[in-house]
Amino acid sequence: MGVGLSTYCFFWRASDRVTSPMGLPQMLEQCAEMEVKLFQICDFEAVTRMTDAELVALRKQAEGYGIELELGTKGVSAEVLDRYLHIGRQLNVRLLRSMFNSPTHRPTTQEAEALLRRALPEFEASNIRLCLETYEQVSSQTMMSVIDSINSPWLGICLDPANCVAALEQPRDVINNTADRVLNLHVKDFHFTRQAGWVGFNLVGCPLGEGLLDYDYMVEKVRPQERGINQIVEHWLPWETNAVTTCRLENQWTRHSLNYIRNRL
């Protein structure tokens, strides 16, 4: 079991809202500086534009730092999974995180199951596990119905209870529904803040341990150390008053989350 960072920990520092956006090599450098040995490249479109030679160079950079790579995308279409399986092979990843839906494809439950059944033999042959993230567009019960029906050790859940709150699923219910089939943990805390004028709320991120995520309960149910499940730090950090302040907080939240998890190991 490892504790790692996601590209979502660098969301603002890699965005076009800063003068010099970070790229993947710079993120790996930051991981090495923080003694992080696991990095998940998740929903980071630039990786799809890299040549095989560039992907291999990135893998070698990670290997030089002693960093294991994971990969993340959205969707279960043949086009998406085949493309990311190829990228994953170049990066020597052992896990790919995805979701039922992509921005351009929303399969039915039956379609998703058929697409996953088609893809899994190649994932097994490549020694790469595929995990589907819990989120508000598809209920955890629906996701589990597909995963249980396929019943393959190469297919499981990427558990992130925060995502499901928007669909009115209680975080503990999501944890309980999925714990036995979790292959990957996304760790981010969250809370509700009332909008100005007292009408409505915002669901936003907060430093780990200060919000509504019951981290200790999640770990108790999933048993990541016992089962060799990696924990990946993410954030829902709202944009602050300017880039300097936002980037400083992003860095602070990342270091705080790492310390929070490490202190509980």
PyRosetta script that sets phi, psi and omega in degrees:
from pyrosetta import init, pose_from_sequence

init()
pose = pose_from_sequence("MGVGLSTYCFFWRASDRVTSPMGLPQMLEQCAEMEVKLFQICDFEAVTRMTDAELVALRKQAEGYGIELELGTKGVSAEVLDRYLHIGRQLNVRLLRSMFNSPTHRPTTQEAEALLRRALPEFEASNIRLCLETYEQVSSQTMMSVIDSINSPWLGICLDPANCVAALEQPRDVINNTADRVLNLHVKDFHFTRQAGWVGFNLVGCPLGEGLLDYDYMVEKVRPQERGINQIVEHWLPWETNAVTTCRLENQWTRHSLNYIRNRL")
pose.set_psi(1, 132.6)
pose.set_omega(1, 177.9)
pose.set_phi(2, -124.4)
pose.set_psi(2, 161.7)
pose.set_omega(2, 173.3)
pose.set_phi(3, -113.1)
pose.set_psi(3, 122.3)
pose.set_omega(3, -174.7)
pose.set_phi(4, -132.2)
pose.set_psi(4, 177.0)
pose.set_omega(4, 176.9)
pose.set_phi(5, -111.8)
pose.set_psi(5, 153.7)
pose.set_omega(5, 174.1)
pose.set_phi(6, -107.8)
pose.set_psi(6, 159.9)
pose.set_omega(6, 170.6)
pose.set_phi(7, -57.1)
pose.set_psi(7, -22.5)
pose.set_omega(7, 177.1)
pose.set_phi(8, -66.9)
pose.set_psi(8, -17.8)
pose.set_omega(8, 173.7)
pose.set_phi(9, -72.5)
pose.set_psi(9, -14.1)
pose.set_omega(9, -179.6)
pose.set_phi(10, -117.4)
pose.set_psi(10, 22.0)
pose.set_omega(10, -170.9)
pose.set_phi(11, -53.6)
pose.set_psi(11, -51.7)
pose.set_omega(11, -177.7)
pose.set_phi(12, -77.2)
pose.set_psi(12, -36.3)
pose.set_omega(12, -179.3)
pose.set_phi(13, -70.1)
pose.set_psi(13, -17.3)
pose.set_omega(13, 177.0)
pose.set_phi(14, -101.4)
pose.set_psi(14, 4.8)
pose.set_omega(14, -173.2)
pose.set_phi(15, -93.4)
pose.set_psi(15, 169.2)
pose.set_omega(15, 178.7)
pose.set_phi(16, -80.1)
pose.set_psi(16, 7.3)
pose.set_omega(16, 176.5)
pose.set_phi(17, -89.7)
pose.set_psi(17, -1.5)
pose.set_omega(17, 175.2)
pose.set_phi(18, -114.8)
pose.set_psi(18, 158.9)
pose.set_omega(18, -174.7)
pose.set_phi(19, -65.8)
pose.set_psi(19, -44.2)
pose.set_omega(19, -178.1)
pose.set_phi(20, -126.6)
pose.set_psi(20, 87.5)
pose.set_omega(20, -177.4)
pose.set_phi(21, -60.4)
pose.set_psi(21, 141.4)
pose.set_omega(21, 177.0)
pose.set_phi(22, -73.1)
pose.set_psi(22, 145.4)
pose.set_omega(22, 171.9)
pose.set_phi(23, -107.5)
pose.set_psi(23, 178.9)
pose.set_omega(23, -177.8)
pose.set_phi(24, -61.1)
pose.set_psi(24, -39.9)
pose.set_omega(24, 177.3)
pose.set_phi(25, -59.5)
pose.set_psi(25, -38.7)
pose.set_omega(25, 179.3)
pose.set_phi(26, -69.1)
pose.set_psi(26, -35.2)
pose.set_omega(26, 177.2)
pose.set_phi(27, -65.1)
pose.set_psi(27, -40.1)
pose.set_omega(27, 177.1)
pose.set_phi(28, -63.3)
pose.set_psi(28, -38.1)
pose.set_omega(28, 176.8)
pose.set_phi(29, -60.7)
pose.set_psi(29, -41.4)
pose.set_omega(29, 178.5)
pose.set_phi(30, -65.1)
pose.set_psi(30, -40.7)
pose.set_omega(30, 177.3)
pose.set_phi(31, -59.4)
pose.set_psi(31, -45.6)
pose.set_omega(31, -179.4)
pose.set_phi(32, -62.4)
pose.set_psi(32, -39.5)
pose.set_omega(32, -179.1)
pose.set_phi(33, -63.9)
pose.set_psi(33, -32.4)
pose.set_omega(33, 179.8)
pose.set_phi(34, -93.3)
pose.set_psi(34, 8.3)
pose.set_omega(34, 179.3)
pose.set_phi(35, 60.2)
pose.set_psi(35, 37.6)
pose.set_omega(35, 176.2)
pose.set_phi(36, -94.4)
pose.set_psi(36, 129.8)
pose.set_omega(36, -174.7)
pose.set_phi(37, -109.0)
pose.set_psi(37, 17.2)
pose.set_omega(37, -176.9)
pose.set_phi(38, -149.3)
pose.set_psi(38, 131.0)
pose.set_omega(38, -177.5)
pose.set_phi(39, -140.9)
pose.set_psi(39, 125.3)
pose.set_omega(39, 180.0)
pose.set_phi(40, -105.7)
pose.set_psi(40, 117.8)
pose.set_omega(40, 176.7)
pose.set_phi(41, -87.1)
pose.set_psi(41, 99.7)
pose.set_omega(41, -166.7)
pose.set_phi(42, -122.2)
pose.set_psi(42, 122.5)
pose.set_omega(42, 179.0)
pose.set_phi(43, 53.9)
pose.set_psi(43, 40.7)
pose.set_omega(43, -178.3)
pose.set_phi(44, -111.8)
pose.set_psi(44, 96.4)
pose.set_omega(44, -168.5)
pose.set_phi(45, -58.4)
pose.set_psi(45, -30.6)
pose.set_omega(45, -176.2)
pose.set_phi(46, -59.0)
pose.set_psi(46, -26.5)
pose.set_omega(46, -177.7)
pose.set_phi(47, -66.4)
pose.set_psi(47, -26.0)
pose.set_omega(47, -179.8)
pose.set_phi(48, -75.7)
pose.set_psi(48, -15.4)
pose.set_omega(48, 179.7)
pose.set_phi(49, -97.0)
pose.set_psi(49, 0.6)
pose.set_omega(49, -179.7)
pose.set_phi(50, -82.5)
pose.set_psi(50, 141.9)
pose.set_omega(50, 174.9)
pose.set_phi(51, -73.9)
pose.set_psi(51, 166.1)
pose.set_omega(51, 177.0)
pose.set_phi(52, -59.0)
pose.set_psi(52, -39.3)
pose.set_omega(52, 179.6)
pose.set_phi(53, -63.8)
pose.set_psi(53, -38.6)
pose.set_omega(53, 178.2)
pose.set_phi(54, -68.6)
pose.set_psi(54, -38.3)
pose.set_omega(54, 177.9)
pose.set_phi(55, -65.0)
pose.set_psi(55, -41.7)
pose.set_omega(55, 178.8)
pose.set_phi(56, -64.9)
pose.set_psi(56, -39.2)
pose.set_omega(56, 177.9)
pose.set_phi(57, -63.1)
pose.set_psi(57, -39.7)
pose.set_omega(57, 177.6)
pose.set_phi(58, -65.3)
pose.set_psi(58, -41.4)
pose.set_omega(58, 177.9)
pose.set_phi(59, -61.1)
pose.set_psi(59, -42.7)
pose.set_omega(59, -179.8)
pose.set_phi(60, -66.7)
pose.set_psi(60, -35.6)
pose.set_omega(60, 175.1)
pose.set_phi(61, -61.7)
pose.set_psi(61, -45.7)
pose.set_omega(61, 179.0)
pose.set_phi(62, -62.1)
pose.set_psi(62, -43.4)
pose.set_omega(62, 179.4)
pose.set_phi(63, -61.4)
pose.set_psi(63, -37.4)
pose.set_omega(63, 178.4)
pose.set_phi(64, -62.9)
pose.set_psi(64, -30.3)
pose.set_omega(64, 176.8)
pose.set_phi(65, -89.0)
pose.set_psi(65, -4.0)
pose.set_omega(65, -175.0)
pose.set_phi(66, 73.2)
pose.set_psi(66, 30.0)
pose.set_omega(66, -175.9)
pose.set_phi(67, -103.7)
pose.set_psi(67, 127.9)
pose.set_omega(67, 173.1)
pose.set_phi(68, -84.2)
pose.set_psi(68, 140.5)
pose.set_omega(68, -179.7)
pose.set_phi(69, -106.5)
pose.set_psi(69, 144.1)
pose.set_omega(69, 167.2)
pose.set_phi(70, -125.7)
pose.set_psi(70, 168.6)
pose.set_omega(70, -172.7)
pose.set_phi(71, -137.0)
pose.set_psi(71, 149.8)
pose.set_omega(71, 179.5)
pose.set_phi(72, -143.5)
pose.set_psi(72, 142.7)
pose.set_omega(72, 177.6)
pose.set_phi(73, -146.0)
pose.set_psi(73, -171.1)
pose.set_omega(73, 177.6)
pose.set_phi(74, -128.9)
pose.set_psi(74, 132.5)
pose.set_omega(74, 174.7)
pose.set_phi(75, 110.3)
pose.set_psi(75, 159.5)
pose.set_omega(75, 179.1)
pose.set_phi(76, -125.9)
pose.set_psi(76, 12.7)
pose.set_omega(76, 177.9)
pose.set_phi(77, -64.7)
pose.set_psi(77, 157.5)
pose.set_omega(77, 178.9)
pose.set_phi(78, -59.6)
pose.set_psi(78, -39.3)
pose.set_omega(78, -179.5)
pose.set_phi(79, -61.0)
pose.set_psi(79, -47.3)
pose.set_omega(79, -177.9)
pose.set_phi(80, -67.4)
pose.set_psi(80, -50.8)
pose.set_omega(80, -174.9)
pose.set_phi(81, -67.3)
pose.set_psi(81, -37.5)
pose.set_omega(81, 178.5)
pose.set_phi(82, -66.5)
pose.set_psi(82, -41.2)
pose.set_omega(82, 179.7)
pose.set_phi(83, -63.2)
pose.set_psi(83, -45.8)
pose.set_omega(83, -176.7)
pose.set_phi(84, -76.5)
pose.set_psi(84, -25.1)
pose.set_omega(84, 173.0)
pose.set_phi(85, -65.0)
pose.set_psi(85, -40.6)
pose.set_omega(85, 177.0)
pose.set_phi(86, -63.0)
pose.set_psi(86, -46.8)
pose.set_omega(86, 178.4)
pose.set_phi(87, -60.6)
pose.set_psi(87, -42.9)
pose.set_omega(87, -179.8)
pose.set_phi(88, -60.8)
pose.set_psi(88, -37.4)
pose.set_omega(88, 177.5)
pose.set_phi(89, -64.3)
pose.set_psi(89, -41.6)
pose.set_omega(89, 179.9)
pose.set_phi(90, -65.1)
pose.set_psi(90, -34.2)
pose.set_omega(90, -178.5)
pose.set_phi(91, -89.1)
pose.set_psi(91, -4.8)
pose.set_omega(91, -179.8)
pose.set_phi(92, 59.1)
pose.set_psi(92, 43.1)
pose.set_omega(92, 178.1)
pose.set_phi(93, -82.1)
pose.set_psi(93, 158.0)
pose.set_omega(93, 176.7)
pose.set_phi(94, -111.9)
pose.set_psi(94, -1.5)
pose.set_omega(94, -177.9)
pose.set_phi(95, -151.2)
pose.set_psi(95, 135.8)
pose.set_omega(95, 172.8)
pose.set_phi(96, -121.1)
pose.set_psi(96, 125.5)
pose.set_omega(96, 175.0)
pose.set_phi(97, -97.2)
pose.set_psi(97, 136.7)
pose.set_omega(97, 175.0)
pose.set_phi(98, -142.4)
pose.set_psi(98, -171.1)
pose.set_omega(98, 178.8)
pose.set_phi(99, -139.0)
pose.set_psi(99, 161.8)
pose.set_omega(99, 176.9)
pose.set_phi(100, -57.6)
pose.set_psi(100, -49.0)
pose.set_omega(100, -171.6)
pose.set_phi(101, -101.6)
pose.set_psi(101, 150.7)
pose.set_omega(101, 167.9)
pose.set_phi(102, -118.2)
pose.set_psi(102, 173.0)
pose.set_omega(102, 178.4)
pose.set_phi(103, -59.3)
pose.set_psi(103, -21.2)
pose.set_omega(103, -175.1)
pose.set_phi(104, -118.4)
pose.set_psi(104, 1.5)
pose.set_omega(104, -174.3)
pose.set_phi(105, -147.1)
pose.set_psi(105, 122.3)
pose.set_omega(105, 178.5)
pose.set_phi(106, -125.7)
pose.set_psi(106, 87.0)
pose.set_omega(106, -176.8)
pose.set_phi(107, -72.1)
pose.set_psi(107, 155.0)
pose.set_omega(107, 168.7)
pose.set_phi(108, -69.5)
pose.set_psi(108, 169.5)
pose.set_omega(108, 177.7)
pose.set_phi(109, -59.3)
pose.set_psi(109, -41.2)
pose.set_omega(109, -179.5)
pose.set_phi(110, -67.4)
pose.set_psi(110, -41.3)
pose.set_omega(110, 177.7)
pose.set_phi(111, -63.7)
pose.set_psi(111, -42.9)
pose.set_omega(111, 180.0)
pose.set_phi(112, -61.1)
pose.set_psi(112, -43.0)
pose.set_omega(112, 179.8)
pose.set_phi(113, -62.2)
pose.set_psi(113, -43.5)
pose.set_omega(113, 179.8)
pose.set_phi(114, -63.4)
pose.set_psi(114, -41.2)
pose.set_omega(114, -179.9)
pose.set_phi(115, -66.3)
pose.set_psi(115, -38.9)
pose.set_omega(115, 179.1)
pose.set_phi(116, -68.7)
pose.set_psi(116, -40.5)
pose.set_omega(116, 177.4)
pose.set_phi(117, -61.5)
pose.set_psi(117, -38.7)
pose.set_omega(117, 178.2)
pose.set_phi(118, -63.3)
pose.set_psi(118, -39.4)
pose.set_omega(118, -171.5)
pose.set_phi(119, -82.2)
pose.set_psi(119, -30.9)
pose.set_omega(119, -168.4)
pose.set_phi(120, -60.7)
pose.set_psi(120, -37.0)
pose.set_omega(120, 178.3)
pose.set_phi(121, -57.0)
pose.set_psi(121, -37.8)
pose.set_omega(121, 178.6)
pose.set_phi(122, -71.1)
pose.set_psi(122, -35.3)
pose.set_omega(122, 176.5)
pose.set_phi(123, -65.1)
pose.set_psi(123, -43.1)
pose.set_omega(123, 178.7)
pose.set_phi(124, -63.6)
pose.set_psi(124, -42.4)
pose.set_omega(124, 179.4)
pose.set_phi(125, -62.4)
pose.set_psi(125, -28.8)
pose.set_omega(125, -179.4)
pose.set_phi(126, -93.0)
pose.set_psi(126, 0.5)
pose.set_omega(126, -178.6)
pose.set_phi(127, 58.7)
pose.set_psi(127, 41.9)
pose.set_omega(127, 178.7)
pose.set_phi(128, -123.4)
pose.set_psi(128, 124.1)
pose.set_omega(128, 177.7)
pose.set_phi(129, -86.3)
pose.set_psi(129, 146.7)
pose.set_omega(129, -179.4)
pose.set_phi(130, -113.1)
pose.set_psi(130, 125.7)
pose.set_omega(130, 178.6)
pose.set_phi(131, -128.0)
pose.set_psi(131, 140.7)
pose.set_omega(131, -177.5)
pose.set_phi(132, -104.3)
pose.set_psi(132, 130.1)
pose.set_omega(132, -173.7)
pose.set_phi(133, -83.2)
pose.set_psi(133, 139.5)
pose.set_omega(133, 173.0)
pose.set_phi(134, -72.1)
pose.set_psi(134, 130.9)
pose.set_omega(134, 179.7)
pose.set_phi(135, -161.5)
pose.set_psi(135, 173.7)
pose.set_omega(135, -166.0)
pose.set_phi(136, -72.7)
pose.set_psi(136, -18.7)
pose.set_omega(136, -175.5)
pose.set_phi(137, -76.7)
pose.set_psi(137, -22.7)
pose.set_omega(137, 179.8)
pose.set_phi(138, -136.7)
pose.set_psi(138, 127.6)
pose.set_omega(138, -176.7)
pose.set_phi(139, -65.9)
pose.set_psi(139, 154.0)
pose.set_omega(139, 179.0)
pose.set_phi(140, -64.1)
pose.set_psi(140, -31.9)
pose.set_omega(140, 177.9)
pose.set_phi(141, -65.2)
pose.set_psi(141, -41.1)
pose.set_omega(141, 179.1)
pose.set_phi(142, -65.6)
pose.set_psi(142, -43.9)
pose.set_omega(142, 178.5)
pose.set_phi(143, -60.5)
pose.set_psi(143, -43.6)
pose.set_omega(143, -179.1)
pose.set_phi(144, -67.5)
pose.set_psi(144, -31.2)
pose.set_omega(144, 178.1)
pose.set_phi(145, -62.8)
pose.set_psi(145, -38.1)
pose.set_omega(145, 178.4)
pose.set_phi(146, -71.7)
pose.set_psi(146, -46.9)
pose.set_omega(146, -177.9)
pose.set_phi(147, -63.5)
pose.set_psi(147, -41.5)
pose.set_omega(147, 178.5)
pose.set_phi(148, -68.0)
pose.set_psi(148, -34.7)
pose.set_omega(148, 179.0)
pose.set_phi(149, -66.1)
pose.set_psi(149, -42.4)
pose.set_omega(149, 179.5)
pose.set_phi(150, -72.8)
pose.set_psi(150, -41.7)
pose.set_omega(150, 173.5)
pose.set_phi(151, 53.1)
pose.set_psi(151, 57.3)
pose.set_omega(151, 178.5)
pose.set_phi(152, -118.3)
pose.set_psi(152, 138.2)
pose.set_omega(152, 175.7)
pose.set_phi(153, -67.0)
pose.set_psi(153, -10.1)
pose.set_omega(153, -179.7)
pose.set_phi(154, -91.9)
pose.set_psi(154, -0.1)
pose.set_omega(154, -179.6)
pose.set_phi(155, -129.4)
pose.set_psi(155, 130.8)
pose.set_omega(155, 179.5)
pose.set_phi(156, -157.6)
pose.set_psi(156, -155.9)
pose.set_omega(156, -173.5)
pose.set_phi(157, -111.6)
pose.set_psi(157, 139.1)
pose.set_omega(157, 161.7)
pose.set_phi(158, -99.5)
pose.set_psi(158, 109.1)
pose.set_omega(158, -171.5)
pose.set_phi(159, -88.6)
pose.set_psi(159, 121.9)
pose.set_omega(159, 172.9)
pose.set_phi(160, -141.1)
pose.set_psi(160, 91.4)
pose.set_omega(160, -175.2)
pose.set_phi(161, -60.9)
pose.set_psi(161, -28.0)
pose.set_omega(161, -176.9)
pose.set_phi(162, -60.1)
pose.set_psi(162, -35.7)
pose.set_omega(162, -174.5)
pose.set_phi(163, -63.9)
pose.set_psi(163, -30.7)
pose.set_omega(163, -170.6)
pose.set_phi(164, -83.7)
pose.set_psi(164, -10.3)
pose.set_omega(164, -178.7)
pose.set_phi(165, -60.3)
pose.set_psi(165, -34.8)
pose.set_omega(165, -178.8)
pose.set_phi(166, -63.6)
pose.set_psi(166, -21.3)
pose.set_omega(166, 176.6)
pose.set_phi(167, -100.1)
pose.set_psi(167, 14.8)
pose.set_omega(167, 177.8)
pose.set_phi(168, 64.6)
pose.set_psi(168, 28.5)
pose.set_omega(168, 169.9)
pose.set_phi(169, -91.7)
pose.set_psi(169, 129.2)
pose.set_omega(169, 177.6)
pose.set_phi(170, -68.9)
pose.set_psi(170, 135.4)
pose.set_omega(170, -179.1)
pose.set_phi(171, -53.1)
pose.set_psi(171, -41.8)
pose.set_omega(171, 179.6)
pose.set_phi(172, -65.0)
pose.set_psi(172, -35.3)
pose.set_omega(172, 177.2)
pose.set_phi(173, -64.1)
pose.set_psi(173, -41.9)
pose.set_omega(173, 178.8)
pose.set_phi(174, -62.8)
pose.set_psi(174, -43.9)
pose.set_omega(174, 177.7)
pose.set_phi(175, -60.5)
pose.set_psi(175, -47.4)
pose.set_omega(175, -178.7)
pose.set_phi(176, -64.7)
pose.set_psi(176, -37.5)
pose.set_omega(176, -178.9)
pose.set_phi(177, -65.7)
pose.set_psi(177, -30.2)
pose.set_omega(177, -167.1)
pose.set_phi(178, -117.3)
pose.set_psi(178, -11.3)
pose.set_omega(178, -166.5)
pose.set_phi(179, -51.8)
pose.set_psi(179, -40.6)
pose.set_omega(179, -174.4)
pose.set_phi(180, -70.3)
pose.set_psi(180, -17.8)
pose.set_omega(180, -176.6)
pose.set_phi(181, -116.0)
pose.set_psi(181, 16.5)
pose.set_omega(181, -179.7)
pose.set_phi(182, -73.7)
pose.set_psi(182, 134.6)
pose.set_omega(182, 174.8)
pose.set_phi(183, -115.5)
pose.set_psi(183, -14.5)
pose.set_omega(183, -174.5)
pose.set_phi(184, -156.2)
pose.set_psi(184, 142.4)
pose.set_omega(184, 177.9)
pose.set_phi(185, -115.4)
pose.set_psi(185, 130.5)
pose.set_omega(185, 167.8)
pose.set_phi(186, -102.2)
pose.set_psi(186, 122.6)
pose.set_omega(186, -174.0)
pose.set_phi(187, -111.1)
pose.set_psi(187, 107.2)
pose.set_omega(187, 172.3)
pose.set_phi(188, -146.3)
pose.set_psi(188, 142.6)
pose.set_omega(188, -180.0)
pose.set_phi(189, -99.1)
pose.set_psi(189, 164.2)
pose.set_omega(189, -171.7)
pose.set_phi(190, -158.5)
pose.set_psi(190, 158.8)
pose.set_omega(190, 172.8)
pose.set_phi(191, -155.6)
pose.set_psi(191, 172.4)
pose.set_omega(191, 176.9)
pose.set_phi(192, -101.8)
pose.set_psi(192, 136.9)
pose.set_omega(192, 172.5)
pose.set_phi(193, -123.3)
pose.set_psi(193, 136.2)
pose.set_omega(193, -179.7)
pose.set_phi(194, -73.9)
pose.set_psi(194, 136.4)
pose.set_omega(194, 178.4)
pose.set_phi(195, -69.6)
pose.set_psi(195, 156.9)
pose.set_omega(195, 177.0)
pose.set_phi(196, -58.2)
pose.set_psi(196, 137.8)
pose.set_omega(196, -177.5)
pose.set_phi(197, 92.5)
pose.set_psi(197, -2.1)
pose.set_omega(197, 175.8)
pose.set_phi(198, 68.2)
pose.set_psi(198, 20.3)
pose.set_omega(198, 178.1)
pose.set_phi(199, -115.5)
pose.set_psi(199, 108.6)
pose.set_omega(199, 176.7)
pose.set_phi(200, 87.5)
pose.set_psi(200, 171.8)
pose.set_omega(200, -176.8)
pose.set_phi(201, -134.7)
pose.set_psi(201, 159.8)
pose.set_omega(201, 170.1)
pose.set_phi(202, -113.2)
pose.set_psi(202, 135.1)
pose.set_omega(202, 172.5)
pose.set_phi(203, -95.6)
pose.set_psi(203, 109.6)
pose.set_omega(203, -173.0)
pose.set_phi(204, -134.8)
pose.set_psi(204, 169.6)
pose.set_omega(204, 179.2)
pose.set_phi(205, -80.3)
pose.set_psi(205, 164.9)
pose.set_omega(205, 174.9)
pose.set_phi(206, -154.0)
pose.set_psi(206, 164.5)
pose.set_omega(206, 178.6)
pose.set_phi(207, -56.9)
pose.set_psi(207, 142.0)
pose.set_omega(207, -177.3)
pose.set_phi(208, -57.6)
pose.set_psi(208, 130.2)
pose.set_omega(208, -179.4)
pose.set_phi(209, 96.4)
pose.set_psi(209, -6.0)
pose.set_omega(209, -178.2)
pose.set_phi(210, -109.6)
pose.set_psi(210, 1.9)
pose.set_omega(210, -175.6)
pose.set_phi(211, -122.5)
pose.set_psi(211, -144.8)
pose.set_omega(211, -171.6)
pose.set_phi(212, -96.2)
pose.set_psi(212, -4.0)
pose.set_omega(212, 176.9)
pose.set_phi(213, -74.7)
pose.set_psi(213, 121.9)
pose.set_omega(213, 175.0)
pose.set_phi(214, -88.6)
pose.set_psi(214, 82.4)
pose.set_omega(214, -174.4)
pose.set_phi(215, -60.6)
pose.set_psi(215, -44.4)
pose.set_omega(215, -177.3)
pose.set_phi(216, -62.9)
pose.set_psi(216, -38.4)
pose.set_omega(216, 178.1)
pose.set_phi(217, -66.1)
pose.set_psi(217, -42.4)
pose.set_omega(217, 179.2)
pose.set_phi(218, -59.4)
pose.set_psi(218, -44.9)
pose.set_omega(218, -179.6)
pose.set_phi(219, -67.3)
pose.set_psi(219, -38.5)
pose.set_omega(219, 177.9)
pose.set_phi(220, -60.2)
pose.set_psi(220, -41.9)
pose.set_omega(220, -177.6)
pose.set_phi(221, -77.5)
pose.set_psi(221, -38.7)
pose.set_omega(221, -174.5)
pose.set_phi(222, -85.2)
pose.set_psi(222, -32.8)
pose.set_omega(222, -179.7)
pose.set_phi(223, 56.9)
pose.set_psi(223, 58.9)
pose.set_omega(223, -175.2)
pose.set_phi(224, -61.8)
pose.set_psi(224, -36.9)
pose.set_omega(224, 179.8)
pose.set_phi(225, -66.4)
pose.set_psi(225, -44.7)
pose.set_omega(225, -179.0)
pose.set_phi(226, -65.1)
pose.set_psi(226, -36.0)
pose.set_omega(226, -173.3)
pose.set_phi(227, -101.2)
pose.set_psi(227, 1.5)
pose.set_omega(227, 178.0)
pose.set_phi(228, 69.6)
pose.set_psi(228, 38.7)
pose.set_omega(228, -178.0)
pose.set_phi(229, -100.0)
pose.set_psi(229, 126.1)
pose.set_omega(229, -179.6)
pose.set_phi(230, -75.4)
pose.set_psi(230, 145.2)
pose.set_omega(230, 175.7)
pose.set_phi(231, -109.9)
pose.set_psi(231, 122.5)
pose.set_omega(231, -175.8)
pose.set_phi(232, -111.7)
pose.set_psi(232, 121.2)
pose.set_omega(232, 180.0)
pose.set_phi(233, -76.6)
pose.set_psi(233, 133.8)
pose.set_omega(233, 173.3)
pose.set_phi(234, -134.0)
pose.set_psi(234, 173.2)
pose.set_omega(234, 176.5)
pose.set_phi(235, -140.4)
pose.set_psi(235, 152.4)
pose.set_omega(235, 161.3)
pose.set_phi(236, -116.4)
pose.set_psi(236, 68.8)
pose.set_omega(236, -177.4)
pose.set_phi(237, -88.2)
pose.set_psi(237, 117.0)
pose.set_omega(237, 176.7)
pose.set_phi(238, -67.6)
pose.set_psi(238, 150.8)
pose.set_omega(238, 174.8)
pose.set_phi(239, -62.2)
pose.set_psi(239, 134.1)
pose.set_omega(239, 179.5)
pose.set_phi(240, -95.3)
pose.set_psi(240, -158.4)
pose.set_omega(240, -172.2)
pose.set_phi(241, -69.2)
pose.set_psi(241, -27.8)
pose.set_omega(241, -179.3)
pose.set_phi(242, -157.2)
pose.set_psi(242, 173.2)
pose.set_omega(242, -175.5)
pose.set_phi(243, -66.2)
pose.set_psi(243, -40.0)
pose.set_omega(243, -178.5)
pose.set_phi(244, -61.1)
pose.set_psi(244, -47.5)
pose.set_omega(244, -179.6)
pose.set_phi(245, -64.6)
pose.set_psi(245, -44.1)
pose.set_omega(245, -178.5)
pose.set_phi(246, -63.4)
pose.set_psi(246, -45.6)
pose.set_omega(246, -178.8)
pose.set_phi(247, -66.9)
pose.set_psi(247, -36.7)
pose.set_omega(247, 177.5)
pose.set_phi(248, -63.8)
pose.set_psi(248, -43.5)
pose.set_omega(248, 179.0)
pose.set_phi(249, -66.6)
pose.set_psi(249, -38.6)
pose.set_omega(249, 179.0)
pose.set_phi(250, -58.9)
pose.set_psi(250, -44.5)
pose.set_omega(250, 177.6)
pose.set_phi(251, -64.7)
pose.set_psi(251, -42.1)
pose.set_omega(251, 179.4)
pose.set_phi(252, -63.4)
pose.set_psi(252, -45.2)
pose.set_omega(252, -180.0)
pose.set_phi(253, -60.6)
pose.set_psi(253, -41.0)
pose.set_omega(253, -179.0)
pose.set_phi(254, -61.8)
pose.set_psi(254, -49.3)
pose.set_omega(254, -179.0)
pose.set_phi(255, -65.4)
pose.set_psi(255, -37.7)
pose.set_omega(255, 177.1)
pose.set_phi(256, -62.5)
pose.set_psi(256, -45.4)
pose.set_omega(256, -178.9)
pose.set_phi(257, -62.4)
pose.set_psi(257, -44.0)
pose.set_omega(257, 178.5)
pose.set_phi(258, -58.8)
pose.set_psi(258, -46.4)
pose.set_omega(258, 179.7)
pose.set_phi(259, -64.1)
pose.set_psi(259, -39.8)
pose.set_omega(259, -179.4)
pose.set_phi(260, -60.1)
pose.set_psi(260, -47.3)
pose.set_omega(260, -177.8)
pose.set_phi(261, -71.7)
pose.set_psi(261, -44.6)
pose.set_omega(261, -178.9)
pose.set_phi(262, -60.3)
pose.set_psi(262, -36.7)
pose.set_omega(262, -179.9)
pose.set_phi(263, -68.2)
pose.set_psi(263, -16.3)
pose.set_omega(263, -179.4)
pose.set_phi(264, -100.8)
pose.set_psi(264, -3.9)
pose.set_omega(264, 179.7)
pose.set_phi(265, -77.1)
pose.dump_pdb("model.pdb")
